[in-house]
Amino acid sequence: MITAMHRTTSIHIAEPRPVSDRIAITSLLALLTFSPCESFIPFYVYGIRYGWMGFALLTSILSVATVAGMVVFTWLTLAGMRRINLGLLEKYELGLMGVLLCAVGVLIILFET
């Protein structure tokens, strides 16, 4: 017959120290600023119905787009932003973003039906 001895240990967990509002707000702002994937959480939540394959597809698209964006913006910076005339883009930036968001909405409606 095998017997086992159990030793009871008590673990004392210290209460966390309260954090100031400034530190909490700064850390949340840093999380949202330095996390490029934060804005894609709704797409992941929406894609739950497609299972692991949908998750893998979304992740691969996000990965490729992130790396491509980093490469393009680094290249633009190295090429010199002053040489590229972005005045027209800056002038119509809000309208362009609105059109792109509407296009995403239309694509979701088309692919959902």
Gaussian input, Z-matrix of N, CA and C with variables (Angstrom, degrees):
# hf/3-21g

backbone

0 1
 N
 C     1     B1
 C     2     B2     1     A1
 N     3     B3     2     A2     1     D1
 C     4     B4     3     A3     2     D2
 C     5     B5     4     A4     3     D3
 N     6     B6     5     A5     4     D4
 C     7     B7     6     A6     5     D5
 C     8     B8     7     A7     6     D6
 N     9     B9     8     A8     7     D7
 C    10    B10     9     A9     8     D8
 C    11    B11    10    A10     9     D9
 N    12    B12    11    A11    10    D10
 C    13    B13    12    A12    11    D11
 C    14    B14    13    A13    12    D12
 N    15    B15    14    A14    13    D13
 C    16    B16    15    A15    14    D14
 C    17    B17    16    A16    15    D15
 N    18    B18    17    A17    16    D16
 C    19    B19    18    A18    17    D17
 C    20    B20    19    A19    18    D18
 N    21    B21    20    A20    19    D19
 C    22    B22    21    A21    20    D20
 C    23    B23    22    A22    21    D21
 N    24    B24    23    A23    22    D22
 C    25    B25    24    A24    23    D23
 C    26    B26    25    A25    24    D24
 N    27    B27    26    A26    25    D25
 C    28    B28    27    A27    26    D26
 C    29    B29    28    A28    27    D27
 N    30    B30    29    A29    28    D28
 C    31    B31    30    A30    29    D29
 C    32    B32    31    A31    30    D30
 N    33    B33    32    A32    31    D31
 C    34    B34    33    A33    32    D32
 C    35    B35    34    A34    33    D33
 N    36    B36    35    A35    34    D34
 C    37    B37    36    A36    35    D35
 C    38    B38    37    A37    36    D36
 N    39    B39    38    A38    37    D37
 C    40    B40    39    A39    38    D38
 C    41    B41    40    A40    39    D39
 N    42    B42    41    A41    40    D40
 C    43    B43    42    A42    41    D41
 C    44    B44    43    A43    42    D42
 N    45    B45    44    A44    43    D43
 C    46    B46    45    A45    44    D44
 C    47    B47    46    A46    45    D45
 N    48    B48    47    A47    46    D46
 C    49    B49    48    A48    47    D47
 C    50    B50    49    A49    48    D48
 N    51    B51    50    A50    49    D49
 C    52    B52    51    A51    50    D50
 C    53    B53    52    A52    51    D51
 N    54    B54    53    A53    52    D52
 C    55    B55    54    A54    53    D53
 C    56    B56    55    A55    54    D54
 N    57    B57    56    A56    55    D55
 C    58    B58    57    A57    56    D56
 C    59    B59    58    A58    57    D57
 N    60    B60    59    A59    58    D58
 C    61    B61    60    A60    59    D59
 C    62    B62    61    A61    60    D60
 N    63    B63    62    A62    61    D61
 C    64    B64    63    A63    62    D62
 C    65    B65    64    A64    63    D63
 N    66    B66    65    A65    64    D64
 C    67    B67    66    A66    65    D65
 C    68    B68    67    A67    66    D66
 N    69    B69    68    A68    67    D67
 C    70    B70    69    A69    68    D68
 C    71    B71    70    A70    69    D69
 N    72    B72    71    A71    70    D70
 C    73    B73    72    A72    71    D71
 C    74    B74    73    A73    72    D72
 N    75    B75    74    A74    73    D73
 C    76    B76    75    A75    74    D74
 C    77    B77    76    A76    75    D75
 N    78    B78    77    A77    76    D76
 C    79    B79    78    A78    77    D77
 C    80    B80    79    A79    78    D78
 N    81    B81    80    A80    79    D79
 C    82    B82    81    A81    80    D80
 C    83    B83    82    A82    81    D81
 N    84    B84    83    A83    82    D82
 C    85    B85    84    A84    83    D83
 C    86    B86    85    A85    84    D84
 N    87    B87    86    A86    85    D85
 C    88    B88    87    A87    86    D86
 C    89    B89    88    A88    87    D87
 N    90    B90    89    A89    88    D88
 C    91    B91    90    A90    89    D89
 C    92    B92    91    A91    90    D90
 N    93    B93    92    A92    91    D91
 C    94    B94    93    A93    92    D92
 C    95    B95    94    A94    93    D93
 N    96    B96    95    A95    94    D94
 C    97    B97    96    A96    95    D95
 C    98    B98    97    A97    96    D96
 N    99    B99    98    A98    97    D97
 C   100   B100    99    A99    98    D98
 C   101   B101   100   A100    99    D99
 N   102   B102   101   A101   100   D100
 C   103   B103   102   A102   101   D101
 C   104   B104   103   A103   102   D102
 N   105   B105   104   A104   103   D103
 C   106   B106   105   A105   104   D104
 C   107   B107   106   A106   105   D105
 N   108   B108   107   A107   106   D106
 C   109   B109   108   A108   107   D107
 C   110   B110   109   A109   108   D108
 N   111   B111   110   A110   109   D109
 C   112   B112   111   A111   110   D110
 C   113   B113   112   A112   111   D111
 N   114   B114   113   A113   112   D112
 C   115   B115   114   A114   113   D113
 C   116   B116   115   A115   114   D114
 N   117   B117   116   A116   115   D115
 C   118   B118   117   A117   116   D116
 C   119   B119   118   A118   117   D117
 N   120   B120   119   A119   118   D118
 C   121   B121   120   A120   119   D119
 C   122   B122   121   A121   120   D120
 N   123   B123   122   A122   121   D121
 C   124   B124   123   A123   122   D122
 C   125   B125   124   A124   123   D123
 N   126   B126   125   A125   124   D124
 C   127   B127   126   A126   125   D125
 C   128   B128   127   A127   126   D126
 N   129   B129   128   A128   127   D127
 C   130   B130   129   A129   128   D128
 C   131   B131   130   A130   129   D129
 N   132   B132   131   A131   130   D130
 C   133   B133   132   A132   131   D131
 C   134   B134   133   A133   132   D132
 N   135   B135   134   A134   133   D133
 C   136   B136   135   A135   134   D134
 C   137   B137   136   A136   135   D135
 N   138   B138   137   A137   136   D136
 C   139   B139   138   A138   137   D137
 C   140   B140   139   A139   138   D138
 N   141   B141   140   A140   139   D139
 C   142   B142   141   A141   140   D140
 C   143   B143   142   A142   141   D141
 N   144   B144   143   A143   142   D142
 C   145   B145   144   A144   143   D143
 C   146   B146   145   A145   144   D144
 N   147   B147   146   A146   145   D145
 C   148   B148   147   A147   146   D146
 C   149   B149   148   A148   147   D147
 N   150   B150   149   A149   148   D148
 C   151   B151   150   A150   149   D149
 C   152   B152   151   A151   150   D150
 N   153   B153   152   A152   151   D151
 C   154   B154   153   A153   152   D152
 C   155   B155   154   A154   153   D153
 N   156   B156   155   A155   154   D154
 C   157   B157   156   A156   155   D155
 C   158   B158   157   A157   156   D156
 N   159   B159   158   A158   157   D157
 C   160   B160   159   A159   158   D158
 C   161   B161   160   A160   159   D159
 N   162   B162   161   A161   160   D160
 C   163   B163   162   A162   161   D161
 C   164   B164   163   A163   162   D162
 N   165   B165   164   A164   163   D163
 C   166   B166   165   A165   164   D164
 C   167   B167   166   A166   165   D165
 N   168   B168   167   A167   166   D166
 C   169   B169   168   A168   167   D167
 C   170   B170   169   A169   168   D168
 N   171   B171   170   A170   169   D169
 C   172   B172   171   A171   170   D170
 C   173   B173   172   A172   171   D171
 N   174   B174   173   A173   172   D172
 C   175   B175   174   A174   173   D173
 C   176   B176   175   A175   174   D174
 N   177   B177   176   A176   175   D175
 C   178   B178   177   A177   176   D176
 C   179   B179   178   A178   177   D177
 N   180   B180   179   A179   178   D178
 C   181   B181   180   A180   179   D179
 C   182   B182   181   A181   180   D180
 N   183   B183   182   A182   181   D181
 C   184   B184   183   A183   182   D182
 C   185   B185   184   A184   183   D183
 N   186   B186   185   A185   184   D184
 C   187   B187   186   A186   185   D185
 C   188   B188   187   A187   186   D186
 N   189   B189   188   A188   187   D187
 C   190   B190   189   A189   188   D188
 C   191   B191   190   A190   189   D189
 N   192   B192   191   A191   190   D190
 C   193   B193   192   A192   191   D191
 C   194   B194   193   A193   192   D192
 N   195   B195   194   A194   193   D193
 C   196   B196   195   A195   194   D194
 C   197   B197   196   A196   195   D195
 N   198   B198   197   A197   196   D196
 C   199   B199   198   A198   197   D197
 C   200   B200   199   A199   198   D198
 N   201   B201   200   A200   199   D199
 C   202   B202   201   A201   200   D200
 C   203   B203   202   A202   201   D201
 N   204   B204   203   A203   202   D202
 C   205   B205   204   A204   203   D203
 C   206   B206   205   A205   204   D204
 N   207   B207   206   A206   205   D205
 C   208   B208   207   A207   206   D206
 C   209   B209   208   A208   207   D207
 N   210   B210   209   A209   208   D208
 C   211   B211   210   A210   209   D209
 C   212   B212   211   A211   210   D210
 N   213   B213   212   A212   211   D211
 C   214   B214   213   A213   212   D212
 C   215   B215   214   A214   213   D213
 N   216   B216   215   A215   214   D214
 C   217   B217   216   A216   215   D215
 C   218   B218   217   A217   216   D216
 N   219   B219   218   A218   217   D217
 C   220   B220   219   A219   218   D218
 C   221   B221   220   A220   219   D219
 N   222   B222   221   A221   220   D220
 C   223   B223   222   A222   221   D221
 C   224   B224   223   A223   222   D222
 N   225   B225   224   A224   223   D223
 C   226   B226   225   A225   224   D224
 C   227   B227   226   A226   225   D225
 N   228   B228   227   A227   226   D226
 C   229   B229   228   A228   227   D227
 C   230   B230   229   A229   228   D228
 N   231   B231   230   A230   229   D229
 C   232   B232   231   A231   230   D230
 C   233   B233   232   A232   231   D231
 N   234   B234   233   A233   232   D232
 C   235   B235   234   A234   233   D233
 C   236   B236   235   A235   234   D234
 N   237   B237   236   A236   235   D235
 C   238   B238   237   A237   236   D236
 C   239   B239   238   A238   237   D237
 N   240   B240   239   A239   238   D238
 C   241   B241   240   A240   239   D239
 C   242   B242   241   A241   240   D240
 N   243   B243   242   A242   241   D241
 C   244   B244   243   A243   242   D242
 C   245   B245   244   A244   243   D243
 N   246   B246   245   A245   244   D244
 C   247   B247   246   A246   245   D245
 C   248   B248   247   A247   246   D246
 N   249   B249   248   A248   247   D247
 C   250   B250   249   A249   248   D248
 C   251   B251   250   A250   249   D249
 N   252   B252   251   A251   250   D250
 C   253   B253   252   A252   251   D251
 C   254   B254   253   A253   252   D252
 N   255   B255   254   A254   253   D253
 C   256   B256   255   A255   254   D254
 C   257   B257   256   A256   255   D255
 N   258   B258   257   A257   256   D256
 C   259   B259   258   A258   257   D257
 C   260   B260   259   A259   258   D258
 N   261   B261   260   A260   259   D259
 C   262   B262   261   A261   260   D260
 C   263   B263   262   A262   261   D261
 N   264   B264   263   A263   262   D262
 C   265   B265   264   A264   263   D263
 C   266   B266   265   A265   264   D264
 N   267   B267   266   A266   265   D265
 C   268   B268   267   A267   266   D266
 C   269   B269   268   A268   267   D267
 N   270   B270   269   A269   268   D268
 C   271   B271   270   A270   269   D269
 C   272   B272   271   A271   270   D270
 N   273   B273   272   A272   271   D271
 C   274   B274   273   A273   272   D272
 C   275   B275   274   A274   273   D273
 N   276   B276   275   A275   274   D274
 C   277   B277   276   A276   275   D275
 C   278   B278   277   A277   276   D276
 N   279   B279   278   A278   277   D277
 C   280   B280   279   A279   278   D278
 C   281   B281   280   A280   279   D279
 N   282   B282   281   A281   280   D280
 C   283   B283   282   A282   281   D281
 C   284   B284   283   A283   282   D282
 N   285   B285   284   A284   283   D283
 C   286   B286   285   A285   284   D284
 C   287   B287   286   A286   285   D285
 N   288   B288   287   A287   286   D286
 C   289   B289   288   A288   287   D287
 C   290   B290   289   A289   288   D288
 N   291   B291   290   A290   289   D289
 C   292   B292   291   A291   290   D290
 C   293   B293   292   A292   291   D291
 N   294   B294   293   A293   292   D292
 C   295   B295   294   A294   293   D293
 C   296   B296   295   A295   294   D294
 N   297   B297   296   A296   295   D295
 C   298   B298   297   A297   296   D296
 C   299   B299   298   A298   297   D297
 N   300   B300   299   A299   298   D298
 C   301   B301   300   A300   299   D299
 C   302   B302   301   A301   300   D300
 N   303   B303   302   A302   301   D301
 C   304   B304   303   A303   302   D302
 C   305   B305   304   A304   303   D303
 N   306   B306   305   A305   304   D304
 C   307   B307   306   A306   305   D305
 C   308   B308   307   A307   306   D306
 N   309   B309   308   A308   307   D307
 C   310   B310   309   A309   308   D308
 C   311   B311   310   A310   309   D309
 N   312   B312   311   A311   310   D310
 C   313   B313   312   A312   311   D311
 C   314   B314   313   A313   312   D312
 N   315   B315   314   A314   313   D313
 C   316   B316   315   A315   314   D314
 C   317   B317   316   A316   315   D315
 N   318   B318   317   A317   316   D316
 C   319   B319   318   A318   317   D317
 C   320   B320   319   A319   318   D318
 N   321   B321   320   A320   319   D319
 C   322   B322   321   A321   320   D320
 C   323   B323   322   A322   321   D321
 N   324   B324   323   A323   322   D322
 C   325   B325   324   A324   323   D323
 C   326   B326   325   A325   324   D324
 N   327   B327   326   A326   325   D325
 C   328   B328   327   A327   326   D326
 C   329   B329   328   A328   327   D327
 N   330   B330   329   A329   328   D328
 C   331   B331   330   A330   329   D329
 C   332   B332   331   A331   330   D330
 N   333   B333   332   A332   331   D331
 C   334   B334   333   A333   332   D332
 C   335   B335   334   A334   333   D333
 N   336   B336   335   A335   334   D334
 C   337   B337   336   A336   335   D335
 C   338   B338   337   A337   336   D336

   B1=1.4389
   B2=1.5312
   B3=1.3316
   B4=1.4476
   B5=1.5187
   B6=1.3137
   B7=1.4628
   B8=1.5168
   B9=1.2774
   B10=1.4636
   B11=1.5159
   B12=1.2857
   B13=1.4512
   B14=1.5286
   B15=1.2744
   B16=1.4613
   B17=1.5114
   B18=1.2737
   B19=1.4489
   B20=1.5225
   B21=1.2542
   B22=1.4447
   B23=1.5187
   B24=1.3087
   B25=1.4582
   B26=1.5195
   B27=1.2790
   B28=1.4612
   B29=1.5191
   B30=1.2972
   B31=1.4587
   B32=1.5183
   B33=1.2999
   B34=1.4573
   B35=1.5164
   B36=1.3315
   B37=1.4588
   B38=1.5178
   B39=1.2999
   B40=1.4565
   B41=1.5264
   B42=1.2895
   B43=1.4611
   B44=1.5247
   B45=1.3255
   B46=1.4677
   B47=1.5170
   B48=1.3121
   B49=1.4557
   B50=1.5240
   B51=1.3025
   B52=1.4686
   B53=1.5298
   B54=1.3009
   B55=1.4648
   B56=1.5321
   B57=1.2899
   B58=1.4539
   B59=1.5317
   B60=1.3069
   B61=1.4604
   B62=1.5271
   B63=1.3118
   B64=1.4693
   B65=1.5281
   B66=1.3169
   B67=1.4668
   B68=1.5211
   B69=1.3287
   B70=1.4616
   B71=1.5220
   B72=1.3093
   B73=1.4609
   B74=1.5220
   B75=1.3297
   B76=1.4618
   B77=1.5205
   B78=1.3259
   B79=1.4632
   B80=1.5220
   B81=1.3330
   B82=1.4607
   B83=1.5288
   B84=1.3086
   B85=1.4587
   B86=1.5273
   B87=1.3217
   B88=1.4625
   B89=1.5272
   B90=1.3266
   B91=1.4634
   B92=1.5207
   B93=1.3295
   B94=1.4617
   B95=1.5252
   B96=1.3190
   B97=1.4549
   B98=1.5242
   B99=1.3134
   B100=1.4621
   B101=1.5200
   B102=1.3103
   B103=1.4530
   B104=1.5160
   B105=1.3344
   B106=1.4580
   B107=1.5159
   B108=1.2975
   B109=1.4570
   B110=1.5198
   B111=1.3007
   B112=1.4630
   B113=1.5241
   B114=1.3070
   B115=1.4600
   B116=1.5212
   B117=1.3202
   B118=1.4546
   B119=1.5251
   B120=1.3156
   B121=1.4614
   B122=1.5272
   B123=1.3482
   B124=1.4728
   B125=1.5246
   B126=1.3207
   B127=1.4558
   B128=1.5285
   B129=1.3211
   B130=1.4615
   B131=1.5223
   B132=1.3186
   B133=1.4624
   B134=1.5247
   B135=1.3209
   B136=1.4556
   B137=1.5237
   B138=1.3220
   B139=1.4580
   B140=1.5075
   B141=1.3327
   B142=1.4646
   B143=1.5190
   B144=1.3278
   B145=1.4663
   B146=1.5162
   B147=1.3360
   B148=1.4559
   B149=1.5265
   B150=1.3143
   B151=1.4635
   B152=1.5198
   B153=1.3393
   B154=1.4566
   B155=1.5186
   B156=1.3370
   B157=1.4636
   B158=1.5302
   B159=1.3225
   B160=1.4527
   B161=1.5173
   B162=1.3370
   B163=1.4656
   B164=1.5252
   B165=1.3336
   B166=1.4720
   B167=1.5258
   B168=1.3378
   B169=1.4625
   B170=1.5270
   B171=1.3374
   B172=1.4630
   B173=1.5239
   B174=1.3234
   B175=1.4601
   B176=1.5178
   B177=1.3302
   B178=1.4647
   B179=1.5263
   B180=1.3289
   B181=1.4666
   B182=1.5238
   B183=1.3324
   B184=1.4598
   B185=1.5180
   B186=1.3182
   B187=1.4696
   B188=1.5188
   B189=1.3279
   B190=1.4646
   B191=1.5224
   B192=1.3475
   B193=1.4642
   B194=1.5267
   B195=1.3347
   B196=1.4578
   B197=1.5250
   B198=1.3275
   B199=1.4619
   B200=1.5318
   B201=1.3402
   B202=1.4691
   B203=1.5192
   B204=1.3253
   B205=1.4630
   B206=1.5142
   B207=1.3175
   B208=1.4620
   B209=1.5257
   B210=1.3245
   B211=1.4585
   B212=1.5290
   B213=1.3361
   B214=1.4676
   B215=1.5189
   B216=1.3292
   B217=1.4621
   B218=1.5266
   B219=1.3090
   B220=1.4627
   B221=1.5226
   B222=1.3349
   B223=1.4562
   B224=1.5280
   B225=1.3336
   B226=1.4618
   B227=1.5292
   B228=1.3172
   B229=1.4610
   B230=1.5177
   B231=1.3206
   B232=1.4572
   B233=1.5299
   B234=1.3205
   B235=1.4624
   B236=1.5270
   B237=1.2825
   B238=1.4556
   B239=1.5136
   B240=1.2987
   B241=1.4590
   B242=1.5264
   B243=1.3259
   B244=1.4682
   B245=1.5211
   B246=1.3094
   B247=1.4597
   B248=1.5285
   B249=1.3147
   B250=1.4602
   B251=1.5194
   B252=1.3201
   B253=1.4529
   B254=1.5323
   B255=1.3167
   B256=1.4562
   B257=1.5217
   B258=1.3304
   B259=1.4615
   B260=1.5083
   B261=1.3373
   B262=1.4535
   B263=1.5331
   B264=1.3261
   B265=1.4611
   B266=1.5295
   B267=1.3221
   B268=1.4624
   B269=1.5199
   B270=1.3279
   B271=1.4563
   B272=1.5257
   B273=1.3247
   B274=1.4660
   B275=1.5302
   B276=1.3186
   B277=1.4628
   B278=1.5298
   B279=1.3134
   B280=1.4646
   B281=1.5259
   B282=1.3120
   B283=1.4644
   B284=1.5131
   B285=1.3319
   B286=1.4611
   B287=1.5251
   B288=1.3132
   B289=1.4733
   B290=1.5293
   B291=1.3397
   B292=1.4557
   B293=1.5188
   B294=1.3360
   B295=1.4638
   B296=1.5271
   B297=1.3254
   B298=1.4680
   B299=1.5262
   B300=1.3357
   B301=1.4647
   B302=1.5257
   B303=1.3292
   B304=1.4684
   B305=1.5276
   B306=1.3285
   B307=1.4613
   B308=1.5295
   B309=1.3244
   B310=1.4687
   B311=1.5297
   B312=1.3355
   B313=1.4590
   B314=1.5178
   B315=1.3413
   B316=1.4624
   B317=1.5350
   B318=1.3256
   B319=1.4759
   B320=1.5228
   B321=1.3206
   B322=1.4796
   B323=1.5139
   B324=1.3420
   B325=1.4717
   B326=1.5293
   B327=1.3422
   B328=1.4471
   B329=1.5323
   B330=1.3191
   B331=1.4564
   B332=1.5257
   B333=1.3079
   B334=1.4669
   B335=1.5238
   B336=1.3130
   B337=1.4713
   B338=1.4944
   A1=108.47
   A2=114.17
   A3=119.49
   A4=107.99
   A5=115.11
   A6=119.88
   A7=108.52
   A8=113.99
   A9=118.96
   A10=108.88
   A11=114.37
   A12=118.90
   A13=108.03
   A14=115.79
   A15=120.35
   A16=108.47
   A17=114.62
   A18=119.60
   A19=107.85
   A20=117.22
   A21=121.90
   A22=108.94
   A23=114.67
   A24=119.14
   A25=108.31
   A26=113.95
   A27=118.13
   A28=108.26
   A29=114.34
   A30=120.16
   A31=107.49
   A32=114.29
   A33=119.45
   A34=108.64
   A35=115.76
   A36=120.84
   A37=107.95
   A38=114.38
   A39=119.30
   A40=109.85
   A41=115.56
   A42=121.09
   A43=108.91
   A44=117.46
   A45=117.88
   A46=110.97
   A47=113.54
   A48=118.13
   A49=109.38
   A50=117.68
   A51=118.72
   A52=110.53
   A53=114.86
   A54=120.53
   A55=108.37
   A56=114.70
   A57=118.38
   A58=109.59
   A59=116.05
   A60=121.03
   A61=111.14
   A62=116.11
   A63=120.35
   A64=110.60
   A65=117.34
   A66=120.56
   A67=110.49
   A68=117.50
   A69=120.69
   A70=111.28
   A71=117.23
   A72=121.03
   A73=110.75
   A74=117.20
   A75=120.65
   A76=111.12
   A77=117.65
   A78=119.13
   A79=111.40
   A80=118.53
   A81=120.23
   A82=110.91
   A83=117.10
   A84=120.57
   A85=110.64
   A86=117.04
   A87=120.48
   A88=110.86
   A89=117.15
   A90=120.75
   A91=110.78
   A92=116.91
   A93=120.18
   A94=112.10
   A95=117.22
   A96=120.51
   A97=111.87
   A98=116.95
   A99=120.59
   A100=113.61
   A101=118.37
   A102=121.09
   A103=109.58
   A104=118.03
   A105=119.15
   A106=112.96
   A107=117.79
   A108=120.39
   A109=112.97
   A110=117.71
   A111=121.07
   A112=111.76
   A113=117.32
   A114=119.79
   A115=112.63
   A116=118.65
   A117=121.27
   A118=113.24
   A119=118.21
   A120=120.58
   A121=111.89
   A122=120.26
   A123=118.28
   A124=113.05
   A125=118.29
   A126=119.84
   A127=111.07
   A128=117.01
   A129=119.90
   A130=110.71
   A131=117.14
   A132=120.20
   A133=109.80
   A134=116.91
   A135=121.64
   A136=110.74
   A137=117.49
   A138=121.79
   A139=114.81
   A140=118.51
   A141=121.35
   A142=111.18
   A143=116.91
   A144=120.34
   A145=113.06
   A146=118.76
   A147=121.50
   A148=112.37
   A149=117.38
   A150=121.71
   A151=113.15
   A152=113.63
   A153=120.01
   A154=112.46
   A155=116.92
   A156=119.04
   A157=110.86
   A158=116.71
   A159=120.38
   A160=111.59
   A161=115.57
   A162=120.23
   A163=110.79
   A164=115.95
   A165=119.95
   A166=110.91
   A167=116.77
   A168=120.15
   A169=111.09
   A170=117.14
   A171=120.17
   A172=111.64
   A173=116.15
   A174=120.31
   A175=111.36
   A176=117.00
   A177=118.76
   A178=110.87
   A179=117.76
   A180=120.10
   A181=110.27
   A182=116.73
   A183=120.54
   A184=111.41
   A185=117.42
   A186=120.86
   A187=111.34
   A188=116.91
   A189=120.39
   A190=110.32
   A191=117.07
   A192=120.33
   A193=111.44
   A194=117.69
   A195=120.92
   A196=111.26
   A197=116.06
   A198=119.48
   A199=110.52
   A200=116.80
   A201=119.73
   A202=110.54
   A203=117.52
   A204=120.31
   A205=112.12
   A206=116.53
   A207=119.55
   A208=111.45
   A209=116.74
   A210=120.59
   A211=110.54
   A212=116.99
   A213=120.36
   A214=110.99
   A215=117.19
   A216=119.09
   A217=112.09
   A218=117.26
   A219=119.59
   A220=110.16
   A221=116.98
   A222=120.95
   A223=110.75
   A224=116.40
   A225=119.55
   A226=111.50
   A227=114.77
   A228=118.31
   A229=110.90
   A230=116.30
   A231=119.63
   A232=111.56
   A233=117.06
   A234=120.47
   A235=111.02
   A236=116.13
   A237=119.63
   A238=110.51
   A239=116.47
   A240=121.04
   A241=112.18
   A242=117.95
   A243=119.90
   A244=111.92
   A245=117.04
   A246=120.51
   A247=111.82
   A248=116.30
   A249=121.45
   A250=108.03
   A251=116.47
   A252=121.11
   A253=109.51
   A254=116.04
   A255=121.21
   A256=112.19
   A257=117.06
   A258=120.67
   A259=112.67
   A260=117.59
   A261=121.46
   A262=110.70
   A263=115.39
   A264=119.61
   A265=111.13
   A266=116.53
   A267=120.22
   A268=111.23
   A269=116.22
   A270=120.45
   A271=111.65
   A272=117.38
   A273=121.86
   A274=112.84
   A275=116.96
   A276=121.52
   A277=112.32
   A278=117.55
   A279=120.24
   A280=111.33
   A281=117.28
   A282=120.11
   A283=112.05
   A284=116.37
   A285=120.85
   A286=111.06
   A287=116.36
   A288=119.63
   A289=110.73
   A290=117.09
   A291=120.62
   A292=112.12
   A293=116.41
   A294=120.53
   A295=110.47
   A296=117.57
   A297=120.72
   A298=111.65
   A299=117.25
   A300=119.70
   A301=111.24
   A302=116.95
   A303=120.00
   A304=110.79
   A305=116.95
   A306=120.57
   A307=110.89
   A308=116.86
   A309=119.97
   A310=109.61
   A311=117.09
   A312=120.68
   A313=112.16
   A314=117.23
   A315=121.52
   A316=110.25
   A317=116.66
   A318=119.48
   A319=111.22
   A320=117.17
   A321=119.48
   A322=109.83
   A323=117.36
   A324=120.30
   A325=110.20
   A326=117.80
   A327=120.86
   A328=112.41
   A329=116.37
   A330=119.44
   A331=112.71
   A332=118.37
   A333=121.29
   A334=111.90
   A335=117.03
   A336=118.95
   A337=112.91
   D1=132.47
   D2=-178.09
   D3=-103.51
   D4=130.74
   D5=176.71
   D6=-118.51
   D7=146.92
   D8=179.66
   D9=-120.52
   D10=140.97
   D11=177.65
   D12=-98.10
   D13=130.68
   D14=177.58
   D15=-107.63
   D16=131.23
   D17=178.99
   D18=-107.34
   D19=128.14
   D20=-179.45
   D21=-90.04
   D22=126.63
   D23=176.98
   D24=-121.29
   D25=144.11
   D26=176.50
   D27=-109.25
   D28=135.63
   D29=-179.14
   D30=-110.81
   D31=128.23
   D32=178.44
   D33=-102.19
   D34=118.24
   D35=178.70
   D36=-103.34
   D37=122.52
   D38=-178.38
   D39=-73.09
   D40=146.73
   D41=176.32
   D42=-68.54
   D43=134.99
   D44=177.80
   D45=-67.86
   D46=144.46
   D47=178.71
   D48=-74.10
   D49=142.95
   D50=178.10
   D51=-67.10
   D52=144.69
   D53=-179.13
   D54=-105.94
   D55=147.97
   D56=179.75
   D57=-72.37
   D58=158.82
   D59=178.88
   D60=-62.50
   D61=-35.47
   D62=-179.45
   D63=-62.64
   D64=-43.48
   D65=179.61
   D66=-67.38
   D67=-41.61
   D68=179.63
   D69=-63.38
   D70=-45.88
   D71=-179.39
   D72=-66.82
   D73=-41.10
   D74=179.21
   D75=-64.44
   D76=-41.71
   D77=-179.86
   D78=-68.30
   D79=-38.26
   D80=176.53
   D81=-66.18
   D82=-40.59
   D83=177.94
   D84=-64.13
   D85=-40.90
   D86=177.75
   D87=-64.52
   D88=-39.58
   D89=178.15
   D90=-60.57
   D91=-45.42
   D92=-179.24
   D93=-72.52
   D94=-31.66
   D95=-177.80
   D96=-75.38
   D97=-44.75
   D98=-173.16
   D99=-92.60
   D100=2.74
   D101=178.90
   D102=-108.81
   D103=101.74
   D104=-178.97
   D105=-70.79
   D106=-17.06
   D107=-176.59
   D108=-88.90
   D109=-6.30
   D110=-177.70
   D111=-58.11
   D112=-38.21
   D113=-177.70
   D114=-75.42
   D115=-11.08
   D116=-179.75
   D117=-93.16
   D118=-0.92
   D119=179.24
   D120=-57.66
   D121=-42.64
   D122=177.17
   D123=-60.12
   D124=-34.72
   D125=178.10
   D126=-67.50
   D127=-38.01
   D128=176.49
   D129=-66.18
   D130=-41.69
   D131=179.28
   D132=-64.60
   D133=-41.33
   D134=179.58
   D135=-66.05
   D136=-34.74
   D137=-176.77
   D138=-84.02
   D139=6.17
   D140=-179.08
   D141=-58.04
   D142=-36.44
   D143=-176.43
   D144=-64.77
   D145=-15.99
   D146=-178.93
   D147=-92.02
   D148=0.41
   D149=173.56
   D150=73.14
   D151=-157.54
   D152=-175.41
   D153=-68.50
   D154=-31.65
   D155=178.40
   D156=-66.33
   D157=-40.87
   D158=176.01
   D159=-64.50
   D160=-39.97
   D161=177.24
   D162=-61.91
   D163=-44.32
   D164=179.74
   D165=-64.97
   D166=-40.18
   D167=179.10
   D168=-65.36
   D169=-46.15
   D170=177.80
   D171=-60.92
   D172=-42.25
   D173=-179.34
   D174=-65.45
   D175=-41.55
   D176=-179.79
   D177=-68.52
   D178=-39.67
   D179=177.20
   D180=-63.01
   D181=-44.96
   D182=178.72
   D183=-62.17
   D184=-41.24
   D185=-179.88
   D186=-64.60
   D187=-47.41
   D188=-179.50
   D189=-64.04
   D190=-44.09
   D191=-179.35
   D192=-64.77
   D193=-38.26
   D194=179.58
   D195=-65.20
   D196=-47.56
   D197=-179.97
   D198=-65.41
   D199=-42.04
   D200=178.60
   D201=-62.96
   D202=-41.40
   D203=177.84
   D204=-62.92
   D205=-42.27
   D206=178.50
   D207=-63.39
   D208=-42.27
   D209=-179.93
   D210=-65.37
   D211=-45.22
   D212=-178.72
   D213=-64.24
   D214=-46.67
   D215=-177.92
   D216=-69.24
   D217=-33.36
   D218=174.64
   D219=-66.07
   D220=-42.58
   D221=178.45
   D222=-62.87
   D223=-43.45
   D224=178.64
   D225=-61.40
   D226=-40.28
   D227=179.10
   D228=-65.52
   D229=-42.98
   D230=179.42
   D231=-67.86
   D232=-33.95
   D233=-179.80
   D234=-71.01
   D235=-23.06
   D236=179.60
   D237=100.28
   D238=109.67
   D239=-177.20
   D240=-67.14
   D241=-22.33
   D242=-178.63
   D243=-71.36
   D244=-25.64
   D245=179.25
   D246=-74.24
   D247=-23.72
   D248=-177.58
   D249=-98.64
   D250=124.24
   D251=-178.92
   D252=-84.59
   D253=103.09
   D254=179.46
   D255=-103.90
   D256=15.47
   D257=-178.46
   D258=-59.15
   D259=-42.18
   D260=179.92
   D261=-65.27
   D262=-41.39
   D263=178.49
   D264=-65.76
   D265=-40.61
   D266=178.49
   D267=-65.61
   D268=-36.17
   D269=-178.26
   D270=-66.92
   D271=-40.05
   D272=-176.10
   D273=-108.59
   D274=25.75
   D275=-176.25
   D276=-59.71
   D277=-47.67
   D278=-177.51
   D279=-64.94
   D280=-42.11
   D281=178.25
   D282=-64.89
   D283=-39.60
   D284=178.87
   D285=-64.19
   D286=-43.31
   D287=178.17
   D288=-63.88
   D289=-39.39
   D290=177.19
   D291=-62.29
   D292=-43.28
   D293=178.76
   D294=-63.94
   D295=-42.45
   D296=179.39
   D297=-64.02
   D298=-41.40
   D299=178.42
   D300=-66.72
   D301=-38.82
   D302=176.05
   D303=-64.23
   D304=-38.87
   D305=178.27
   D306=-63.25
   D307=-39.97
   D308=176.95
   D309=-62.81
   D310=-42.57
   D311=178.37
   D312=-61.78
   D313=-42.64
   D314=179.27
   D315=-65.20
   D316=-41.29
   D317=178.20
   D318=-63.63
   D319=-38.05
   D320=177.69
   D321=-64.58
   D322=-42.74
   D323=179.15
   D324=-63.82
   D325=-43.15
   D326=-178.86
   D327=-64.56
   D328=-42.76
   D329=-177.92
   D330=-79.56
   D331=-15.96
   D332=179.77
   D333=-81.08
   D334=-26.37
   D335=-176.46
   D336=-84.54

